Amino acid sequence: MDTTAIGGCAPEAAICARGIIREFEAGQTTIRVLHGIDTDIRPGELTYVVGESGSGKTTLISIMCGILYPTQGEVKVFGTDIYKLTDTQLVNFRLRNIGFIFQQYNLIPSIDVAANAAVPLIAQGVPLAEARERAKVLLDKLNIGNQADKLPRQLSGGQQQRVAIARALVHEPRLVVCDEPTAALDASSGRRVMDLLREVAVAPDRACIIVTHDNRIFDLADRIIVLEDGRITHDGTEMPDDH
């Protein structure tokens, strides 16, 4: 793999992960999901993490962005050792620097689409009217600007997913982390989402990581990391022939 030596982090890395082990307790049994992962995520790249269900993909990206603590290992995000932060510092760091797109859209059912998309801005103290207007710009790019005043339950699954994508991008985070962002979308909508992710989330000072099974978009990746049984088995610019 094209990474620095174990224990060292490239100064330009968006994410530096070293020795990442994650274990879960199941009764009296300890299950190891990640087996000492070492990798860098570089800014300016659209990086995919792929692998079979249960290979550790979602666990890995959850650890990389401060949602799930590793059992062992170190994670630095843009030079900050995130697991040495206090809980409050970590929440504030994520709010300023990371955008999340989850498989479960986690929209707030009691507020309209524009307010849902504006949540990160509102949490940062941006006035509501300004936050809504900035959110509507992204909603328009995702072809759902005409749904801005509706409640989430009035939208289809694919439309709700696009609201979740707008919410992840609205505060212009340095790192965007996506778990199956095109899974509920048709081919055309999926391409539109990927184009927007590249436009907004990939830059010399920004990075985007995508967990995906969607082979319709494999050709859009700058880099593909393959996980098998909690270990990296491939790291390159294309999918290996045996996948």
Biotite code that builds the C-alpha atoms (Angstrom):
import biotite.structure as struc

atoms = struc.array([
    struc.Atom([0.000, 0.000, 0.000], chain_id="A", res_id=1, res_name="MET", atom_name="CA", element="C"),
    struc.Atom([1.045, 3.562, -0.612], chain_id="A", res_id=2, res_name="ASP", atom_name="CA", element="C"),
    struc.Atom([1.263, 4.683, 3.000], chain_id="A", res_id=3, res_name="THR", atom_name="CA", element="C"),
    struc.Atom([3.910, 5.888, 5.384], chain_id="A", res_id=4, res_name="THR", atom_name="CA", element="C"),
    struc.Atom([5.636, 3.469, 7.725], chain_id="A", res_id=5, res_name="ALA", atom_name="CA", element="C"),
    struc.Atom([3.566, 2.127, 10.580], chain_id="A", res_id=6, res_name="ILE", atom_name="CA", element="C"),
    struc.Atom([3.682, 4.594, 13.451], chain_id="A", res_id=7, res_name="GLY", atom_name="CA", element="C"),
    struc.Atom([4.309, 7.575, 11.177], chain_id="A", res_id=8, res_name="GLY", atom_name="CA", element="C"),
    struc.Atom([1.682, 9.813, 9.636], chain_id="A", res_id=9, res_name="CYS", atom_name="CA", element="C"),
    struc.Atom([2.160, 11.729, 6.422], chain_id="A", res_id=10, res_name="ALA", atom_name="CA", element="C"),
    struc.Atom([1.696, 15.409, 7.366], chain_id="A", res_id=11, res_name="PRO", atom_name="CA", element="C"),
    struc.Atom([-0.710, 15.941, 4.477], chain_id="A", res_id=12, res_name="GLU", atom_name="CA", element="C"),
    struc.Atom([-2.945, 12.944, 5.316], chain_id="A", res_id=13, res_name="ALA", atom_name="CA", element="C"),
    struc.Atom([-6.631, 13.636, 5.826], chain_id="A", res_id=14, res_name="ALA", atom_name="CA", element="C"),
    struc.Atom([-6.822, 10.504, 7.982], chain_id="A", res_id=15, res_name="ILE", atom_name="CA", element="C"),
    struc.Atom([-3.964, 8.505, 9.422], chain_id="A", res_id=16, res_name="CYS", atom_name="CA", element="C"),
    struc.Atom([-5.042, 5.185, 10.964], chain_id="A", res_id=17, res_name="ALA", atom_name="CA", element="C"),
    struc.Atom([-2.475, 2.970, 12.663], chain_id="A", res_id=18, res_name="ARG", atom_name="CA", element="C"),
    struc.Atom([-2.915, -0.392, 14.335], chain_id="A", res_id=19, res_name="GLY", atom_name="CA", element="C"),
    struc.Atom([-6.716, -0.202, 14.401], chain_id="A", res_id=20, res_name="ILE", atom_name="CA", element="C"),
    struc.Atom([-8.197, -3.149, 16.260], chain_id="A", res_id=21, res_name="ILE", atom_name="CA", element="C"),
    struc.Atom([-11.876, -3.337, 17.145], chain_id="A", res_id=22, res_name="ARG", atom_name="CA", element="C"),
    struc.Atom([-13.370, -6.072, 19.282], chain_id="A", res_id=23, res_name="GLU", atom_name="CA", element="C"),
    struc.Atom([-16.919, -6.704, 20.458], chain_id="A", res_id=24, res_name="PHE", atom_name="CA", element="C"),
    struc.Atom([-18.079, -8.816, 23.362], chain_id="A", res_id=25, res_name="GLU", atom_name="CA", element="C"),
    struc.Atom([-20.736, -11.411, 22.535], chain_id="A", res_id=26, res_name="ALA", atom_name="CA", element="C"),
    struc.Atom([-21.589, -13.155, 25.793], chain_id="A", res_id=27, res_name="GLY", atom_name="CA", element="C"),
    struc.Atom([-18.349, -14.687, 26.963], chain_id="A", res_id=28, res_name="GLN", atom_name="CA", element="C"),
    struc.Atom([-16.802, -14.522, 23.498], chain_id="A", res_id=29, res_name="THR", atom_name="CA", element="C"),
    struc.Atom([-14.626, -11.710, 22.141], chain_id="A", res_id=30, res_name="THR", atom_name="CA", element="C"),
    struc.Atom([-15.093, -11.112, 18.417], chain_id="A", res_id=31, res_name="ILE", atom_name="CA", element="C"),
    struc.Atom([-12.372, -9.202, 16.585], chain_id="A", res_id=32, res_name="ARG", atom_name="CA", element="C"),
    struc.Atom([-13.841, -7.229, 13.666], chain_id="A", res_id=33, res_name="VAL", atom_name="CA", element="C"),
    struc.Atom([-10.730, -5.266, 12.627], chain_id="A", res_id=34, res_name="LEU", atom_name="CA", element="C"),
    struc.Atom([-7.255, -6.786, 12.774], chain_id="A", res_id=35, res_name="HIS", atom_name="CA", element="C"),
    struc.Atom([-4.666, -4.014, 13.003], chain_id="A", res_id=36, res_name="GLY", atom_name="CA", element="C"),
    struc.Atom([-5.614, -1.725, 10.104], chain_id="A", res_id=37, res_name="ILE", atom_name="CA", element="C"),
    struc.Atom([-2.909, 0.670, 8.861], chain_id="A", res_id=38, res_name="ASP", atom_name="CA", element="C"),
    struc.Atom([-3.838, 3.148, 6.148], chain_id="A", res_id=39, res_name="THR", atom_name="CA", element="C"),
    struc.Atom([-3.850, 6.810, 5.161], chain_id="A", res_id=40, res_name="ASP", atom_name="CA", element="C"),
    struc.Atom([-6.724, 8.612, 3.473], chain_id="A", res_id=41, res_name="ILE", atom_name="CA", element="C"),
    struc.Atom([-5.334, 11.359, 1.289], chain_id="A", res_id=42, res_name="ARG", atom_name="CA", element="C"),
    struc.Atom([-7.001, 14.691, 0.538], chain_id="A", res_id=43, res_name="PRO", atom_name="CA", element="C"),
    struc.Atom([-7.974, 15.318, -3.056], chain_id="A", res_id=44, res_name="GLY", atom_name="CA", element="C"),
    struc.Atom([-9.155, 11.729, -3.543], chain_id="A", res_id=45, res_name="GLU", atom_name="CA", element="C"),
    struc.Atom([-12.492, 9.957, -3.721], chain_id="A", res_id=46, res_name="LEU", atom_name="CA", element="C"),
    struc.Atom([-11.745, 6.779, -1.767], chain_id="A", res_id=47, res_name="THR", atom_name="CA", element="C"),
    struc.Atom([-14.031, 3.742, -1.748], chain_id="A", res_id=48, res_name="TYR", atom_name="CA", element="C"),
    struc.Atom([-14.039, 1.076, 0.965], chain_id="A", res_id=49, res_name="VAL", atom_name="CA", element="C"),
    struc.Atom([-15.579, -2.113, -0.384], chain_id="A", res_id=50, res_name="VAL", atom_name="CA", element="C"),
    struc.Atom([-15.992, -5.696, 0.759], chain_id="A", res_id=51, res_name="GLY", atom_name="CA", element="C"),
    struc.Atom([-18.529, -8.343, 1.623], chain_id="A", res_id=52, res_name="GLU", atom_name="CA", element="C"),
    struc.Atom([-21.115, -7.775, 4.347], chain_id="A", res_id=53, res_name="SER", atom_name="CA", element="C"),
    struc.Atom([-19.422, -8.291, 7.717], chain_id="A", res_id=54, res_name="GLY", atom_name="CA", element="C"),
    struc.Atom([-15.934, -7.457, 6.457], chain_id="A", res_id=55, res_name="SER", atom_name="CA", element="C"),
    struc.Atom([-15.642, -4.459, 8.803], chain_id="A", res_id=56, res_name="GLY", atom_name="CA", element="C"),
    struc.Atom([-16.268, -1.558, 6.393], chain_id="A", res_id=57, res_name="LYS", atom_name="CA", element="C"),
    struc.Atom([-18.774, 0.416, 8.445], chain_id="A", res_id=58, res_name="THR", atom_name="CA", element="C"),
    struc.Atom([-16.855, -0.272, 11.643], chain_id="A", res_id=59, res_name="THR", atom_name="CA", element="C"),
    struc.Atom([-13.675, 1.090, 10.056], chain_id="A", res_id=60, res_name="LEU", atom_name="CA", element="C"),
    struc.Atom([-15.166, 4.323, 8.784], chain_id="A", res_id=61, res_name="ILE", atom_name="CA", element="C"),
    struc.Atom([-17.016, 4.821, 12.080], chain_id="A", res_id=62, res_name="SER", atom_name="CA", element="C"),
    struc.Atom([-13.677, 4.661, 13.889], chain_id="A", res_id=63, res_name="ILE", atom_name="CA", element="C"),
    struc.Atom([-12.005, 6.911, 11.323], chain_id="A", res_id=64, res_name="MET", atom_name="CA", element="C"),
    struc.Atom([-14.494, 9.711, 11.923], chain_id="A", res_id=65, res_name="CYS", atom_name="CA", element="C"),
    struc.Atom([-14.886, 9.551, 15.679], chain_id="A", res_id=66, res_name="GLY", atom_name="CA", element="C"),
    struc.Atom([-18.199, 7.738, 16.075], chain_id="A", res_id=67, res_name="ILE", atom_name="CA", element="C"),
    struc.Atom([-16.860, 4.432, 17.397], chain_id="A", res_id=68, res_name="LEU", atom_name="CA", element="C"),
    struc.Atom([-13.809, 4.051, 19.630], chain_id="A", res_id=69, res_name="TYR", atom_name="CA", element="C"),
    struc.Atom([-11.148, 1.515, 18.604], chain_id="A", res_id=70, res_name="PRO", atom_name="CA", element="C"),
    struc.Atom([-10.137, -1.195, 21.039], chain_id="A", res_id=71, res_name="THR", atom_name="CA", element="C"),
    struc.Atom([-6.539, -0.401, 20.116], chain_id="A", res_id=72, res_name="GLN", atom_name="CA", element="C"),
    struc.Atom([-4.900, 1.997, 17.693], chain_id="A", res_id=73, res_name="GLY", atom_name="CA", element="C"),
    struc.Atom([-4.568, 5.630, 16.755], chain_id="A", res_id=74, res_name="GLU", atom_name="CA", element="C"),
    struc.Atom([-6.539, 7.849, 14.400], chain_id="A", res_id=75, res_name="VAL", atom_name="CA", element="C"),
    struc.Atom([-5.503, 11.335, 13.356], chain_id="A", res_id=76, res_name="LYS", atom_name="CA", element="C"),
    struc.Atom([-7.882, 13.465, 11.275], chain_id="A", res_id=77, res_name="VAL", atom_name="CA", element="C"),
    struc.Atom([-6.114, 16.391, 9.635], chain_id="A", res_id=78, res_name="PHE", atom_name="CA", element="C"),
    struc.Atom([-3.387, 16.038, 12.255], chain_id="A", res_id=79, res_name="GLY", atom_name="CA", element="C"),
    struc.Atom([-5.697, 15.870, 15.302], chain_id="A", res_id=80, res_name="THR", atom_name="CA", element="C"),
    struc.Atom([-5.535, 12.705, 17.406], chain_id="A", res_id=81, res_name="ASP", atom_name="CA", element="C"),
    struc.Atom([-9.292, 12.478, 17.787], chain_id="A", res_id=82, res_name="ILE", atom_name="CA", element="C"),
    struc.Atom([-9.333, 9.850, 20.525], chain_id="A", res_id=83, res_name="TYR", atom_name="CA", element="C"),
    struc.Atom([-7.280, 12.083, 22.812], chain_id="A", res_id=84, res_name="LYS", atom_name="CA", element="C"),
    struc.Atom([-10.029, 14.710, 22.717], chain_id="A", res_id=85, res_name="LEU", atom_name="CA", element="C"),
    struc.Atom([-12.664, 14.984, 25.425], chain_id="A", res_id=86, res_name="THR", atom_name="CA", element="C"),
    struc.Atom([-16.184, 13.962, 24.439], chain_id="A", res_id=87, res_name="ASP", atom_name="CA", element="C"),
    struc.Atom([-17.194, 17.616, 24.045], chain_id="A", res_id=88, res_name="THR", atom_name="CA", element="C"),
    struc.Atom([-14.091, 18.429, 22.000], chain_id="A", res_id=89, res_name="GLN", atom_name="CA", element="C"),
    struc.Atom([-14.733, 15.432, 19.765], chain_id="A", res_id=90, res_name="LEU", atom_name="CA", element="C"),
    struc.Atom([-18.343, 16.461, 19.126], chain_id="A", res_id=91, res_name="VAL", atom_name="CA", element="C"),
    struc.Atom([-17.230, 19.984, 18.230], chain_id="A", res_id=92, res_name="ASN", atom_name="CA", element="C"),
    struc.Atom([-14.436, 18.658, 16.013], chain_id="A", res_id=93, res_name="PHE", atom_name="CA", element="C"),
    struc.Atom([-16.861, 16.472, 14.076], chain_id="A", res_id=94, res_name="ARG", atom_name="CA", element="C"),
    struc.Atom([-19.325, 19.335, 13.744], chain_id="A", res_id=95, res_name="LEU", atom_name="CA", element="C"),
    struc.Atom([-16.694, 21.606, 12.200], chain_id="A", res_id=96, res_name="ARG", atom_name="CA", element="C"),
    struc.Atom([-14.788, 19.107, 10.075], chain_id="A", res_id=97, res_name="ASN", atom_name="CA", element="C"),
    struc.Atom([-16.842, 16.024, 9.156], chain_id="A", res_id=98, res_name="ILE", atom_name="CA", element="C"),
    struc.Atom([-20.019, 15.404, 7.191], chain_id="A", res_id=99, res_name="GLY", atom_name="CA", element="C"),
    struc.Atom([-21.836, 12.062, 7.511], chain_id="A", res_id=100, res_name="PHE", atom_name="CA", element="C"),
    struc.Atom([-24.156, 10.228, 5.135], chain_id="A", res_id=101, res_name="ILE", atom_name="CA", element="C"),
    struc.Atom([-25.617, 7.162, 6.835], chain_id="A", res_id=102, res_name="PHE", atom_name="CA", element="C"),
    struc.Atom([-27.604, 4.225, 5.456], chain_id="A", res_id=103, res_name="GLN", atom_name="CA", element="C"),
    struc.Atom([-30.374, 5.235, 7.870], chain_id="A", res_id=104, res_name="GLN", atom_name="CA", element="C"),
    struc.Atom([-31.115, 8.793, 6.893], chain_id="A", res_id=105, res_name="TYR", atom_name="CA", element="C"),
    struc.Atom([-31.772, 9.973, 10.470], chain_id="A", res_id=106, res_name="ASN", atom_name="CA", element="C"),
    struc.Atom([-33.927, 12.899, 9.376], chain_id="A", res_id=107, res_name="LEU", atom_name="CA", element="C"),
    struc.Atom([-35.904, 14.766, 12.037], chain_id="A", res_id=108, res_name="ILE", atom_name="CA", element="C"),
    struc.Atom([-39.559, 13.922, 11.302], chain_id="A", res_id=109, res_name="PRO", atom_name="CA", element="C"),
    struc.Atom([-41.082, 17.068, 12.813], chain_id="A", res_id=110, res_name="SER", atom_name="CA", element="C"),
    struc.Atom([-39.204, 19.672, 10.741], chain_id="A", res_id=111, res_name="ILE", atom_name="CA", element="C"),
    struc.Atom([-39.249, 20.314, 7.008], chain_id="A", res_id=112, res_name="ASP", atom_name="CA", element="C"),
    struc.Atom([-36.678, 19.271, 4.432], chain_id="A", res_id=113, res_name="VAL", atom_name="CA", element="C"),
    struc.Atom([-34.815, 22.595, 4.305], chain_id="A", res_id=114, res_name="ALA", atom_name="CA", element="C"),
    struc.Atom([-34.434, 22.671, 8.097], chain_id="A", res_id=115, res_name="ALA", atom_name="CA", element="C"),
    struc.Atom([-33.234, 19.060, 8.109], chain_id="A", res_id=116, res_name="ASN", atom_name="CA", element="C"),
    struc.Atom([-30.585, 19.862, 5.516], chain_id="A", res_id=117, res_name="ALA", atom_name="CA", element="C"),
    struc.Atom([-29.554, 22.959, 7.499], chain_id="A", res_id=118, res_name="ALA", atom_name="CA", element="C"),
    struc.Atom([-29.037, 21.175, 10.854], chain_id="A", res_id=119, res_name="VAL", atom_name="CA", element="C"),
    struc.Atom([-25.190, 21.379, 10.895], chain_id="A", res_id=120, res_name="PRO", atom_name="CA", element="C"),
    struc.Atom([-25.315, 25.112, 10.193], chain_id="A", res_id=121, res_name="LEU", atom_name="CA", element="C"),
    struc.Atom([-27.951, 25.700, 12.864], chain_id="A", res_id=122, res_name="ILE", atom_name="CA", element="C"),
    struc.Atom([-25.810, 23.731, 15.342], chain_id="A", res_id=123, res_name="ALA", atom_name="CA", element="C"),
    struc.Atom([-22.909, 26.066, 14.527], chain_id="A", res_id=124, res_name="GLN", atom_name="CA", element="C"),
    struc.Atom([-25.033, 29.111, 15.324], chain_id="A", res_id=125, res_name="GLY", atom_name="CA", element="C"),
    struc.Atom([-25.887, 30.239, 11.791], chain_id="A", res_id=126, res_name="VAL", atom_name="CA", element="C"),
    struc.Atom([-29.228, 32.121, 11.809], chain_id="A", res_id=127, res_name="PRO", atom_name="CA", element="C"),
    struc.Atom([-32.122, 29.922, 10.722], chain_id="A", res_id=128, res_name="LEU", atom_name="CA", element="C"),
    struc.Atom([-33.075, 31.946, 7.631], chain_id="A", res_id=129, res_name="ALA", atom_name="CA", element="C"),
    struc.Atom([-29.506, 31.986, 6.336], chain_id="A", res_id=130, res_name="GLU", atom_name="CA", element="C"),
    struc.Atom([-29.032, 28.298, 7.113], chain_id="A", res_id=131, res_name="ALA", atom_name="CA", element="C"),
    struc.Atom([-32.199, 27.398, 5.202], chain_id="A", res_id=132, res_name="ARG", atom_name="CA", element="C"),
    struc.Atom([-31.152, 29.406, 2.168], chain_id="A", res_id=133, res_name="GLU", atom_name="CA", element="C"),
    struc.Atom([-27.738, 27.760, 2.072], chain_id="A", res_id=134, res_name="ARG", atom_name="CA", element="C"),
    struc.Atom([-29.392, 24.350, 2.401], chain_id="A", res_id=135, res_name="ALA", atom_name="CA", element="C"),
    struc.Atom([-31.764, 25.123, -0.463], chain_id="A", res_id=136, res_name="LYS", atom_name="CA", element="C"),
    struc.Atom([-28.801, 25.716, -2.797], chain_id="A", res_id=137, res_name="VAL", atom_name="CA", element="C"),
    struc.Atom([-27.700, 22.099, -2.289], chain_id="A", res_id=138, res_name="LEU", atom_name="CA", element="C"),
    struc.Atom([-31.243, 20.775, -2.440], chain_id="A", res_id=139, res_name="LEU", atom_name="CA", element="C"),
    struc.Atom([-31.589, 22.450, -5.855], chain_id="A", res_id=140, res_name="ASP", atom_name="CA", element="C"),
    struc.Atom([-28.373, 20.786, -7.045], chain_id="A", res_id=141, res_name="LYS", atom_name="CA", element="C"),
    struc.Atom([-29.837, 17.449, -5.965], chain_id="A", res_id=142, res_name="LEU", atom_name="CA", element="C"),
    struc.Atom([-33.094, 18.159, -7.847], chain_id="A", res_id=143, res_name="ASN", atom_name="CA", element="C"),
    struc.Atom([-35.257, 18.289, -4.724], chain_id="A", res_id=144, res_name="ILE", atom_name="CA", element="C"),
    struc.Atom([-35.374, 22.027, -4.109], chain_id="A", res_id=145, res_name="GLY", atom_name="CA", element="C"),
    struc.Atom([-39.109, 21.917, -4.803], chain_id="A", res_id=146, res_name="ASN", atom_name="CA", element="C"),
    struc.Atom([-39.525, 19.635, -1.758], chain_id="A", res_id=147, res_name="GLN", atom_name="CA", element="C"),
    struc.Atom([-37.907, 22.085, 0.692], chain_id="A", res_id=148, res_name="ALA", atom_name="CA", element="C"),
    struc.Atom([-41.098, 22.845, 2.644], chain_id="A", res_id=149, res_name="ASP", atom_name="CA", element="C"),
    struc.Atom([-42.296, 19.242, 2.950], chain_id="A", res_id=150, res_name="LYS", atom_name="CA", element="C"),
    struc.Atom([-41.823, 16.918, 5.904], chain_id="A", res_id=151, res_name="LEU", atom_name="CA", element="C"),
    struc.Atom([-39.554, 13.876, 5.503], chain_id="A", res_id=152, res_name="PRO", atom_name="CA", element="C"),
    struc.Atom([-42.503, 11.447, 5.577], chain_id="A", res_id=153, res_name="ARG", atom_name="CA", element="C"),
    struc.Atom([-43.880, 13.091, 2.430], chain_id="A", res_id=154, res_name="GLN", atom_name="CA", element="C"),
    struc.Atom([-40.759, 12.119, 0.454], chain_id="A", res_id=155, res_name="LEU", atom_name="CA", element="C"),
    struc.Atom([-39.724, 8.859, -1.190], chain_id="A", res_id=156, res_name="SER", atom_name="CA", element="C"),
    struc.Atom([-36.763, 6.924, 0.173], chain_id="A", res_id=157, res_name="GLY", atom_name="CA", element="C"),
    struc.Atom([-34.494, 8.225, -2.581], chain_id="A", res_id=158, res_name="GLY", atom_name="CA", element="C"),
    struc.Atom([-35.564, 11.817, -1.913], chain_id="A", res_id=159, res_name="GLN", atom_name="CA", element="C"),
    struc.Atom([-34.936, 11.401, 1.814], chain_id="A", res_id=160, res_name="GLN", atom_name="CA", element="C"),
    struc.Atom([-31.477, 10.117, 1.020], chain_id="A", res_id=161, res_name="GLN", atom_name="CA", element="C"),
    struc.Atom([-30.730, 13.225, -1.035], chain_id="A", res_id=162, res_name="ARG", atom_name="CA", element="C"),
    struc.Atom([-31.799, 15.391, 1.913], chain_id="A", res_id=163, res_name="VAL", atom_name="CA", element="C"),
    struc.Atom([-29.335, 13.451, 4.069], chain_id="A", res_id=164, res_name="ALA", atom_name="CA", element="C"),
    struc.Atom([-26.631, 14.076, 1.477], chain_id="A", res_id=165, res_name="ILE", atom_name="CA", element="C"),
    struc.Atom([-27.392, 17.813, 1.438], chain_id="A", res_id=166, res_name="ALA", atom_name="CA", element="C"),
    struc.Atom([-27.184, 17.850, 5.249], chain_id="A", res_id=167, res_name="ARG", atom_name="CA", element="C"),
    struc.Atom([-23.757, 16.204, 5.117], chain_id="A", res_id=168, res_name="ALA", atom_name="CA", element="C"),
    struc.Atom([-22.381, 18.772, 2.680], chain_id="A", res_id=169, res_name="LEU", atom_name="CA", element="C"),
    struc.Atom([-24.073, 22.011, 3.743], chain_id="A", res_id=170, res_name="VAL", atom_name="CA", element="C"),
    struc.Atom([-21.358, 23.125, 6.200], chain_id="A", res_id=171, res_name="HIS", atom_name="CA", element="C"),
    struc.Atom([-18.565, 22.382, 3.685], chain_id="A", res_id=172, res_name="GLU", atom_name="CA", element="C"),
    struc.Atom([-16.734, 19.828, 5.854], chain_id="A", res_id=173, res_name="PRO", atom_name="CA", element="C"),
    struc.Atom([-13.117, 18.893, 5.195], chain_id="A", res_id=174, res_name="ARG", atom_name="CA", element="C"),
    struc.Atom([-13.994, 15.186, 5.393], chain_id="A", res_id=175, res_name="LEU", atom_name="CA", element="C"),
    struc.Atom([-17.162, 13.548, 4.069], chain_id="A", res_id=176, res_name="VAL", atom_name="CA", element="C"),
    struc.Atom([-17.902, 9.970, 5.117], chain_id="A", res_id=177, res_name="VAL", atom_name="CA", element="C"),
    struc.Atom([-20.637, 8.087, 3.265], chain_id="A", res_id=178, res_name="CYS", atom_name="CA", element="C"),
    struc.Atom([-22.199, 4.690, 3.925], chain_id="A", res_id=179, res_name="ASP", atom_name="CA", element="C"),
    struc.Atom([-23.893, 3.470, 0.708], chain_id="A", res_id=180, res_name="GLU", atom_name="CA", element="C"),
    struc.Atom([-24.890, 6.945, -0.588], chain_id="A", res_id=181, res_name="PRO", atom_name="CA", element="C"),
    struc.Atom([-26.320, 5.623, -3.879], chain_id="A", res_id=182, res_name="THR", atom_name="CA", element="C"),
    struc.Atom([-28.008, 2.450, -2.612], chain_id="A", res_id=183, res_name="ALA", atom_name="CA", element="C"),
    struc.Atom([-31.578, 3.797, -2.841], chain_id="A", res_id=184, res_name="ALA", atom_name="CA", element="C"),
    struc.Atom([-31.065, 5.757, -6.060], chain_id="A", res_id=185, res_name="LEU", atom_name="CA", element="C"),
    struc.Atom([-31.509, 4.919, -9.725], chain_id="A", res_id=186, res_name="ASP", atom_name="CA", element="C"),
    struc.Atom([-28.454, 5.056, -11.982], chain_id="A", res_id=187, res_name="ALA", atom_name="CA", element="C"),
    struc.Atom([-29.014, 8.644, -13.126], chain_id="A", res_id=188, res_name="SER", atom_name="CA", element="C"),
    struc.Atom([-29.619, 9.996, -9.612], chain_id="A", res_id=189, res_name="SER", atom_name="CA", element="C"),
    struc.Atom([-26.658, 8.026, -8.302], chain_id="A", res_id=190, res_name="GLY", atom_name="CA", element="C"),
    struc.Atom([-24.348, 9.595, -10.866], chain_id="A", res_id=191, res_name="ARG", atom_name="CA", element="C"),
    struc.Atom([-25.693, 13.045, -9.993], chain_id="A", res_id=192, res_name="ARG", atom_name="CA", element="C"),
    struc.Atom([-24.955, 12.453, -6.322], chain_id="A", res_id=193, res_name="VAL", atom_name="CA", element="C"),
    struc.Atom([-21.435, 11.259, -7.090], chain_id="A", res_id=194, res_name="MET", atom_name="CA", element="C"),
    struc.Atom([-20.806, 14.292, -9.290], chain_id="A", res_id=195, res_name="ASP", atom_name="CA", element="C"),
    struc.Atom([-21.926, 16.540, -6.428], chain_id="A", res_id=196, res_name="LEU", atom_name="CA", element="C"),
    struc.Atom([-19.752, 14.693, -3.931], chain_id="A", res_id=197, res_name="LEU", atom_name="CA", element="C"),
    struc.Atom([-16.742, 15.149, -6.182], chain_id="A", res_id=198, res_name="ARG", atom_name="CA", element="C"),
    struc.Atom([-17.556, 18.829, -6.693], chain_id="A", res_id=199, res_name="GLU", atom_name="CA", element="C"),
    struc.Atom([-18.125, 19.641, -3.016], chain_id="A", res_id=200, res_name="VAL", atom_name="CA", element="C"),
    struc.Atom([-16.169, 17.054, -1.047], chain_id="A", res_id=201, res_name="ALA", atom_name="CA", element="C"),
    struc.Atom([-13.008, 16.398, -3.069], chain_id="A", res_id=202, res_name="VAL", atom_name="CA", element="C"),
    struc.Atom([-10.376, 19.138, -3.158], chain_id="A", res_id=203, res_name="ALA", atom_name="CA", element="C"),
    struc.Atom([-6.676, 19.510, -2.321], chain_id="A", res_id=204, res_name="PRO", atom_name="CA", element="C"),
    struc.Atom([-7.624, 20.187, 1.318], chain_id="A", res_id=205, res_name="ASP", atom_name="CA", element="C"),
    struc.Atom([-10.630, 17.826, 1.516], chain_id="A", res_id=206, res_name="ARG", atom_name="CA", element="C"),
    struc.Atom([-11.320, 14.111, 1.296], chain_id="A", res_id=207, res_name="ALA", atom_name="CA", element="C"),
    struc.Atom([-14.288, 11.817, 0.782], chain_id="A", res_id=208, res_name="CYS", atom_name="CA", element="C"),
    struc.Atom([-14.633, 8.170, 1.870], chain_id="A", res_id=209, res_name="ILE", atom_name="CA", element="C"),
    struc.Atom([-17.454, 6.021, 0.545], chain_id="A", res_id=210, res_name="ILE", atom_name="CA", element="C"),
    struc.Atom([-18.524, 2.568, 1.665], chain_id="A", res_id=211, res_name="VAL", atom_name="CA", element="C"),
    struc.Atom([-20.343, 1.025, -1.259], chain_id="A", res_id=212, res_name="THR", atom_name="CA", element="C"),
    struc.Atom([-21.480, -2.184, -2.919], chain_id="A", res_id=213, res_name="HIS", atom_name="CA", element="C"),
    struc.Atom([-22.674, -0.253, -5.980], chain_id="A", res_id=214, res_name="ASP", atom_name="CA", element="C"),
    struc.Atom([-20.638, -1.487, -8.941], chain_id="A", res_id=215, res_name="ASN", atom_name="CA", element="C"),
    struc.Atom([-22.313, 1.162, -11.120], chain_id="A", res_id=216, res_name="ARG", atom_name="CA", element="C"),
    struc.Atom([-20.018, 3.773, -9.582], chain_id="A", res_id=217, res_name="ILE", atom_name="CA", element="C"),
    struc.Atom([-16.768, 1.840, -9.138], chain_id="A", res_id=218, res_name="PHE", atom_name="CA", element="C"),
    struc.Atom([-15.286, 3.621, -12.173], chain_id="A", res_id=219, res_name="ASP", atom_name="CA", element="C"),
    struc.Atom([-15.604, 7.006, -10.429], chain_id="A", res_id=220, res_name="LEU", atom_name="CA", element="C"),
    struc.Atom([-13.204, 6.172, -7.590], chain_id="A", res_id=221, res_name="ALA", atom_name="CA", element="C"),
    struc.Atom([-9.686, 7.565, -7.368], chain_id="A", res_id=222, res_name="ASP", atom_name="CA", element="C"),
    struc.Atom([-8.784, 4.767, -4.980], chain_id="A", res_id=223, res_name="ARG", atom_name="CA", element="C"),
    struc.Atom([-10.394, 1.522, -3.845], chain_id="A", res_id=224, res_name="ILE", atom_name="CA", element="C"),
    struc.Atom([-9.615, -0.211, -0.546], chain_id="A", res_id=225, res_name="ILE", atom_name="CA", element="C"),
    struc.Atom([-10.906, -3.776, -0.237], chain_id="A", res_id=226, res_name="VAL", atom_name="CA", element="C"),
    struc.Atom([-11.568, -5.262, 3.201], chain_id="A", res_id=227, res_name="LEU", atom_name="CA", element="C"),
    struc.Atom([-11.864, -8.996, 3.845], chain_id="A", res_id=228, res_name="GLU", atom_name="CA", element="C"),
    struc.Atom([-12.463, -10.328, 7.359], chain_id="A", res_id=229, res_name="ASP", atom_name="CA", element="C"),
    struc.Atom([-11.256, -7.102, 8.939], chain_id="A", res_id=230, res_name="GLY", atom_name="CA", element="C"),
    struc.Atom([-8.039, -6.832, 6.928], chain_id="A", res_id=231, res_name="ARG", atom_name="CA", element="C"),
    struc.Atom([-7.060, -4.734, 3.912], chain_id="A", res_id=232, res_name="ILE", atom_name="CA", element="C"),
    struc.Atom([-6.414, -7.096, 1.008], chain_id="A", res_id=233, res_name="THR", atom_name="CA", element="C"),
    struc.Atom([-6.229, -4.540, -1.809], chain_id="A", res_id=234, res_name="HIS", atom_name="CA", element="C"),
    struc.Atom([-5.451, -0.829, -2.106], chain_id="A", res_id=235, res_name="ASP", atom_name="CA", element="C"),
    struc.Atom([-5.301, 0.562, -5.622], chain_id="A", res_id=236, res_name="GLY", atom_name="CA", element="C"),
    struc.Atom([-6.889, 2.670, -8.321], chain_id="A", res_id=237, res_name="THR", atom_name="CA", element="C"),
    struc.Atom([-9.165, -0.106, -9.639], chain_id="A", res_id=238, res_name="GLU", atom_name="CA", element="C"),
    struc.Atom([-11.113, -3.089, -8.338], chain_id="A", res_id=239, res_name="MET", atom_name="CA", element="C"),
    struc.Atom([-9.074, -6.292, -8.471], chain_id="A", res_id=240, res_name="PRO", atom_name="CA", element="C"),
    struc.Atom([-10.162, -8.820, -11.086], chain_id="A", res_id=241, res_name="ASP", atom_name="CA", element="C"),
    struc.Atom([-11.370, -11.333, -8.493], chain_id="A", res_id=242, res_name="ASP", atom_name="CA", element="C"),
    struc.Atom([-14.058, -8.949, -7.124], chain_id="A", res_id=243, res_name="HIS", atom_name="CA", element="C"),
])
